[in-house]
Amino acid sequence: MTAEFLARLDDGMLEYFRDMASEMVSRFAISRAEAVARINERYQDADISPYPDLMCHELPEHWTYGLYYYPDEAGRLPTGDDDESIDFSALKVRPAPEPGSPAWTIRDCDAAQASGS
């Protein structure tokens, strides 16, 4: 377990999860603390293999959409492909983890210091 992520990750997967969080911050305009909390909520009990885990067959942004959005009426989620025909405005955003949840391992000020802001 790292200081920010609740799942056990080797160095390669730690970088991959940090890339997922960075993608969420840039794509969805959320704080790094919220991105990490969303990842923790989903993956805290997952059995993540050393890098490259099976999930690495997709780019990090592929997984971020399911952490942020509910699937559309057809059961589809965006995947990060440029040629997608999904109406993002019709997608419902999943709620962030509850305040005070163990998923919130960093505060916004901690995230700013870690990113050098």
Backbone bond lengths (Angstrom), bond angles and torsions (degrees), N, CA, C in turn:
res aa  C-N    CA-C-N  psi(-1)  N-CA   C-N-CA  omega(-1)  CA-C   N-CA-C  phi
1 M - - - 1.454 - - 1.530 108.82 -
2 T 1.329 116.04 139.19 1.465 120.95 176.41 1.522 108.93 -98.89
3 A 1.289 116.92 174.88 1.458 120.59 179.15 1.525 111.35 -64.66
4 E 1.324 118.45 -33.18 1.463 119.96 -175.96 1.530 113.82 -98.39
5 F 1.319 117.67 -34.89 1.462 120.73 -177.19 1.525 110.86 -104.98
6 L 1.319 115.46 140.63 1.466 120.66 -177.65 1.526 112.76 -83.44
7 A 1.318 118.10 -21.75 1.462 121.51 178.43 1.529 109.65 -76.33
8 R 1.313 115.28 152.61 1.472 120.28 174.67 1.525 107.69 -78.96
9 L 1.335 115.67 121.54 1.461 121.35 -175.41 1.517 110.23 -133.33
10 D 1.335 116.02 137.30 1.460 118.08 171.35 1.534 107.57 -79.94
11 D 1.315 118.02 178.32 1.468 121.30 -175.72 1.527 112.52 -58.74
12 G 1.324 117.20 -39.94 1.467 120.71 -179.42 1.510 112.04 -66.39
13 M 1.321 117.38 -43.60 1.456 120.80 179.91 1.528 110.96 -73.18
14 L 1.326 117.27 -30.86 1.461 120.42 174.60 1.530 109.28 -59.76
15 E 1.310 117.06 -45.65 1.466 120.83 178.11 1.533 110.62 -62.67
16 Y 1.330 117.10 -41.62 1.462 122.12 178.95 1.536 110.17 -61.39
17 F 1.332 117.92 -45.32 1.465 121.34 179.15 1.517 110.97 -67.10
18 R 1.318 117.73 -36.77 1.467 120.01 175.98 1.525 110.40 -65.20
19 D 1.337 116.75 -36.46 1.464 120.16 175.17 1.527 110.80 -64.43
20 M 1.341 117.21 -38.44 1.467 120.37 176.00 1.530 109.99 -59.91
21 A 1.316 116.71 -46.35 1.466 120.29 -179.98 1.525 110.87 -62.23
22 S 1.321 117.30 -42.22 1.470 120.76 178.61 1.520 111.51 -62.55
23 E 1.330 116.77 -39.94 1.467 120.88 176.93 1.522 110.81 -61.85
24 M 1.322 117.26 -41.99 1.462 120.28 -179.99 1.525 110.94 -64.63
25 V 1.314 116.99 -40.62 1.466 121.09 179.14 1.531 109.62 -61.76
26 S 1.322 117.51 -45.72 1.465 119.64 -176.53 1.527 112.98 -77.54
27 R 1.314 118.88 -36.33 1.470 121.38 -177.67 1.518 113.91 -79.55
28 F 1.331 117.40 -34.82 1.457 120.67 -172.24 1.524 113.47 -114.02
29 A 1.326 117.32 0.32 1.470 122.37 178.50 1.530 111.66 54.58
30 I 1.331 115.94 45.63 1.454 121.41 174.72 1.526 108.05 -110.35
31 S 1.304 116.58 166.46 1.464 119.93 178.83 1.526 110.09 -73.54
32 R 1.304 115.11 158.74 1.462 119.64 175.92 1.532 109.96 -63.15
33 A 1.317 116.81 -36.94 1.468 120.34 178.47 1.526 110.65 -59.59
34 E 1.337 117.44 -43.15 1.463 120.18 178.58 1.518 111.18 -67.28
35 A 1.332 117.31 -41.39 1.470 120.62 179.21 1.526 110.34 -59.34
36 V 1.328 116.73 -46.65 1.468 121.02 179.41 1.524 110.08 -63.47
37 A 1.330 117.42 -40.91 1.465 120.61 179.18 1.523 110.96 -62.64
38 R 1.327 118.16 -41.37 1.464 121.29 178.51 1.536 110.43 -63.48
39 I 1.326 116.25 -41.97 1.471 120.57 178.44 1.527 109.66 -64.60
40 N 1.324 116.32 -45.44 1.471 120.21 179.95 1.517 111.70 -60.79
41 E 1.323 116.44 -43.04 1.464 119.53 -178.55 1.525 110.73 -58.92
42 R 1.319 116.90 -39.95 1.470 121.19 -176.94 1.527 112.63 -80.82
43 Y 1.325 118.19 -40.57 1.463 121.52 -168.59 1.529 115.08 -108.58
44 Q 1.320 118.74 2.86 1.467 119.68 -173.76 1.526 113.53 -57.76
45 D 1.320 118.06 -33.64 1.467 120.62 -178.89 1.528 112.71 -106.31
46 A 1.324 116.64 8.13 1.470 120.71 -178.09 1.526 110.24 -74.63
47 D 1.300 115.06 147.54 1.461 121.89 176.52 1.523 107.10 -91.85
48 I 1.308 116.68 94.33 1.467 123.03 -177.27 1.523 108.38 -94.42
49 S 1.308 115.52 122.10 1.467 120.75 178.48 1.520 110.13 -76.51
50 P 1.335 117.88 163.88 1.456 119.93 174.83 1.526 110.52 -59.39
51 Y 1.328 115.09 156.60 1.459 121.26 179.08 1.527 109.51 -59.43
52 P 1.313 118.72 134.55 1.457 127.92 -1.60 1.521 111.67 -92.11
53 D 1.319 116.63 111.50 1.464 122.37 174.33 1.538 107.69 -63.31
54 L 1.321 116.23 160.41 1.458 121.48 -179.66 1.526 111.74 -53.29
55 M 1.330 117.80 -34.02 1.466 119.36 -178.86 1.526 111.70 -63.73
56 C 1.315 118.12 -17.87 1.465 121.62 -179.11 1.529 113.32 -71.92
57 H 1.344 116.85 -4.66 1.464 117.53 175.87 1.520 110.42 -70.61
58 E 1.331 117.00 -9.71 1.463 123.25 174.14 1.525 108.33 -117.32
59 L 1.326 115.98 153.57 1.458 120.31 174.65 1.526 109.38 -68.83
60 P 1.329 118.22 154.84 1.460 120.64 -177.94 1.529 113.92 -53.28
61 E 1.337 117.66 -37.49 1.462 118.73 -177.54 1.526 113.02 -62.77
62 H 1.323 117.20 -26.34 1.467 120.71 178.45 1.527 110.96 -55.02
63 W 1.313 118.05 -42.35 1.458 122.58 -175.52 1.519 111.98 -79.93
64 T 1.317 117.53 -23.57 1.461 119.88 -174.78 1.525 112.59 -67.16
65 Y 1.325 117.60 -31.68 1.465 119.27 -177.64 1.530 111.80 -63.40
66 G 1.314 117.93 -39.49 1.453 120.73 178.46 1.520 113.31 -71.54
67 L 1.321 116.65 -20.59 1.459 120.81 175.99 1.523 111.35 -80.72
68 Y 1.321 116.26 -24.10 1.462 120.89 -175.46 1.532 113.26 -104.33
69 Y 1.337 117.03 -39.08 1.466 121.06 -176.48 1.526 112.04 -111.94
70 Y 1.333 115.06 154.39 1.456 121.83 164.02 1.522 106.88 -82.82
71 P 1.324 118.93 153.63 1.478 120.07 175.64 1.537 110.72 -61.21
72 D 1.342 116.24 157.30 1.459 120.64 177.27 1.526 110.05 -75.32
73 E 1.323 116.99 -175.81 1.468 121.05 -176.64 1.526 112.67 -61.71
74 A 1.328 117.01 -24.39 1.465 121.12 178.44 1.522 111.55 -90.00
75 G 1.342 116.66 4.39 1.460 120.48 179.66 1.513 113.65 80.51
76 R 1.340 117.09 16.10 1.467 120.90 -177.45 1.518 111.31 -100.79
77 L 1.305 114.44 148.86 1.460 122.94 171.56 1.519 108.24 -121.81
78 P 1.325 117.46 150.80 1.463 118.60 171.38 1.525 109.52 -61.28
79 T 1.307 116.26 155.41 1.457 120.38 179.24 1.528 112.29 -122.51
80 G 1.322 116.54 -6.64 1.455 120.36 -176.87 1.507 112.89 100.47
81 D 1.338 117.45 -5.03 1.461 120.59 178.08 1.526 109.32 -72.16
82 D 1.321 116.48 141.94 1.460 121.08 -177.96 1.526 113.32 -69.32
83 D 1.321 118.67 -25.28 1.458 120.99 -173.82 1.533 113.27 -94.82
84 E 1.303 117.94 21.59 1.459 121.00 -178.00 1.522 111.39 -73.33
85 S 1.329 115.43 147.43 1.464 120.84 178.83 1.522 111.41 -111.94
86 I 1.312 117.10 28.31 1.461 121.51 -179.96 1.524 108.82 -86.32
87 D 1.331 116.05 133.73 1.456 122.41 177.77 1.527 108.13 -83.20
88 F 1.321 116.54 100.96 1.461 121.24 -177.85 1.522 111.88 -60.74
89 S 1.332 117.06 -32.59 1.459 119.90 -178.20 1.529 111.86 -67.09
90 A 1.325 117.04 -19.75 1.463 120.83 -179.99 1.530 112.39 -90.89
91 L 1.327 117.33 -8.54 1.461 120.32 -179.07 1.526 110.77 -79.27
92 K 1.308 115.70 137.78 1.461 121.87 177.21 1.528 108.79 -90.15
93 V 1.322 115.67 133.90 1.465 121.56 -179.89 1.528 109.65 -81.42
94 R 1.324 115.80 132.46 1.465 120.90 175.24 1.530 108.62 -68.15
95 P 1.304 117.46 146.16 1.470 118.28 176.19 1.535 110.25 -69.33
96 A 1.304 114.92 148.17 1.467 120.13 174.04 1.524 108.21 -68.88
97 P 1.314 118.14 158.85 1.467 120.01 175.38 1.532 110.94 -54.64
98 E 1.305 115.50 150.22 1.468 121.55 179.90 1.532 110.50 -57.86
99 P 1.326 116.55 138.90 1.466 119.13 173.99 1.532 110.10 -55.73
100 G 1.306 116.62 139.13 1.458 121.21 -178.59 1.517 113.97 85.86
101 S 1.332 116.87 -6.82 1.459 121.43 177.16 1.528 109.45 -64.44
102 P 1.338 117.86 149.21 1.466 120.28 176.22 1.533 113.31 -60.47
103 A 1.338 117.57 -16.66 1.468 121.09 179.04 1.525 111.52 -64.69
104 W 1.326 117.05 -25.79 1.468 121.58 -179.13 1.529 108.69 -83.44
105 T 1.311 116.03 89.34 1.465 120.77 -176.54 1.514 113.35 -95.66
106 I 1.331 117.18 -13.32 1.466 120.42 177.10 1.518 108.55 -132.26
107 R 1.311 114.91 154.63 1.467 121.65 173.84 1.516 107.34 -99.33
108 D 1.306 117.07 161.69 1.465 121.00 -179.83 1.522 112.23 -56.91
109 C 1.337 117.94 -38.51 1.467 119.59 179.45 1.527 110.84 -68.81
110 D 1.344 117.83 -33.04 1.472 121.10 175.90 1.525 109.84 -65.12
111 A 1.336 116.28 -41.45 1.462 120.88 -178.87 1.520 110.79 -64.98
112 A 1.334 116.98 -39.66 1.470 120.28 179.55 1.530 110.50 -64.54
113 Q 1.331 117.00 -40.79 1.460 119.85 178.47 1.515 110.95 -65.99
114 A 1.334 118.05 -40.48 1.457 121.92 -178.37 1.522 111.68 -66.64
115 S 1.350 116.48 -32.24 1.466 118.99 -178.36 1.525 111.69 -88.87
116 G 1.338 117.24 -5.20 1.449 120.86 178.00 1.512 113.41 86.49
117 S 1.332 117.78 12.49 1.472 121.29 179.82 1.509 110.96 -78.25
